[in-house]
Amino acid sequence: MADGTDIERRNDPDLGTLNAEAPRIGARPGALEPNGGPSEATPKKPERRGHRFWAAVLLVLGFLLTPITIVVLFAHTEITDTGRYVATVKPLARDPAVQRYTADRVTTRLFENVDVNQYVKQALPDRAQVLAGPLTSALRSFTHEATLRVLQSNAFQTLWVEANRGAHRQINNLLTGSKSGTVSANSNGAVTVDLSAVAQRVKQRLEDTGIGVFSKIPVDKVSGKVTIFQSKELYKVRRGYRALNRIAFVLPFLVFGSFAGAIFLSKNRRRGFVKAAVAFTLGGLVLAALLSVARGAYLGEATSNGIPHDAAATVYDTFVRLLQTSVRSVLAFSIGVVVVAVLAGPSRLAVWFRTTVRRGVLWAGRQSDAAGWTVLGPIALVVAHKRGMRIAVGAVAFAVLFLWDRPTPMVVFWLAVLAVVMLALIEFFGREQLSVGGAAPAGP
């Protein structure tokens, strides 16, 4: 028995024809679209397959250039900035380990140029010749103590600072190998500081106490040079420095250009931003690890050449102190960037954080409006351009940090705090205008 559908098909030939043509019509996209014509298919945006490769290349390039750039900028600043160099070496004059080592060197140089034992024997009667050895040792100890007191005096602290300030032009000798000036490096890779003035002060103090055994020693015989570093690899460092010094100005732009290019080529810009910050952080961590390895190598070289371990450690830590500060600043900046990028993302934590901040701002606005503080009401300019102002705050904060002369971790921290305060003010004065009933209008 035929059902109603079959009866309709037999009674309506056009309907049967349409049913027969339906599979072919359905196979043509857009054949039954309105307006009697096929719809225009939206072209699918081609995926940037090659961009992922080049973004990865730029990330690796930025990662490799980060530690190199920090070291080059540090070395360049130490050579060209007198104030920075003086601030670096100033703590050495007050360090007990360095003072003891310097006193040992000055005392040794004094006794190498005078036969003190023979001098004591001539001053003693025949029956007291057996006391020559103990008296020589006592005189050596007395000379060492006198030298140490000179090094611990405020006058020497001033002498040390002024001597290094005046000799700052000679700091290039560390990399060129010149032997002139207060700071020099010899052919064996030994870096020395000339403390001739200290030896002269010690001689004068001994003469004032009646000990004139060293009075006839020429100044050039008691140079008082103190070796603070010795490595045969120093000349390789010099060659590398001369090459890198030529591009010290370009390197920072190459680093940030690499990371900016990687972000631009990333399919997800926010994730690309996070990856760039992580690569920047890893570059700083690699430099911190290399500084630790270099410290061990330096201490090995120094102690093998007769420099006490504690004095050598103090010298190394003092010279790289500001470089380590730069590394910590890089890490602080990178961590801040990662936190901002994560909180700006679509994660549940980020959405909760932004929602909580917005609710807090609206609550504060309602309280302000209820109290009649019209001066704290929404500002039309801020409401209209709130998004642009947020971007401007981030751009200005980054520019200030980039142009800051040697920012410290505290500078990064307080700059971040200031940026957060500015963003909070933008949210507060850019909040939705409350209606008469006291509720904010519904937003998207």
Phi, psi and omega in degrees: 000129184279140179277181183296329182294317180295322181296319180295321179297319182289323182281339182237095182296330180293323179294322177294320178296319179296320179294325179290327182274351186303314180301321180288323178295318180294336180284347180261112184299131174076015183291333182251024179289157177301166180070010171072015181219163179293141178284151178277118181290135179288121182293135180280131182293126182295141179287143181271076185294317182290337182294327179298320179296313183290329175296319178295320178298316180293325176296315179296319179297315178297321178298316181290323183282340183300304180296325179297317181296317181298316181294317182296315180295322178296311180296319181296319180291320180299327183277323187267340185252108182296315180300320179294318180296315179298319178297332180286314187270347184303316181297340182297326184293337182258358182280127183300320181296317178292322178297317179295318180296317179295318178298321177298316182293316180295316180298317180297318180295323178296315183285338177289337183261357180221135174277084185296324180298317178294322178298318180292320180298321179291331180277346182260149173289167185301323184287346182251016181298334181293345181271359183298316181297306178299323180292324177297316178296320179294321179294324178295316178297320180295320178295319179297317179294321178295319177296318181296321179294325176296317181291334181271355183282157176294331179297321179290324178302316178294318179299319181296314181295313182293322179296318180287327178294316180290333182263011184299329178298334183275000179297338176297342179297335178298332183250341180260340179086008178293146183259002181269160176094176181291321179251129183213167176224128183268185186292341179271005181082018180269124178263126186232154173242125183275119180244048180300324180298327178294316179299320178296320178294322178294316178302316181295319180294320178295320178295325179294334178269004177096005180259102183253019183295333183260006188292333184267005180283125178296155182297320183291345178277338180240072184288334180068029180285133181243123179279123179251348179200141176212121179202133178289346180277001184300325183289330174293321177297321179298315181296317178295322180294318180300324179288317183285331182297333181290337181245023181299328181283329186276329187304314180302322179290327176294320181296305182290330175295321178297313181293321178296319178295321178296321178294317182296323182276353181287143178294321175249107186297323180295316177294323176298324177296317178296317179298319179296318178295321178294318178297320177298318178296316180298324176298318176295320179294322177297318178296319178299319178294319180295323177296323178293318177295317180296327178297315177297319179295319179296315181297324177296316178295317185292313182293328178290344178254017172092004178275128179303146184298316183293322178292318179296319179297320179295317180298314181296312182297327180289318183290327182261008183302311182289331175293319177294326175297321178296321178296316179296325177295318177299316180295318179298317179297316182295318179298318178299319179296318180297316180299315179298316181296321179293316181290341177271000184270186184268008182295162181297319179296318181295317179296317178299318181296313181294321178295318180297317179297316181296318178296320178296320178294317179295321178297315178297324178294319178296318178297321180293316180292322179295329179279355178080021180274083183294333180295340179259016179284171179300145178253125186301320181297318180290320179299319183286331186237034184297316181297315179296325179292324176299313180297322181295320179298314179297319180294317180295318179300317179294318180296318179298316180294322181292323183270352180293137181280103178058068180292142176262167176304325178293325176297316178298317182297310183290330175294321177294319178299316179297319178296320179296319178298317179297319178295322178296320178294322178296318178296322183291309182279350176255017181289164179293143178289130181287143177282178182297324180287351176096005180250148179286144179293150181294137180245174180293000000 
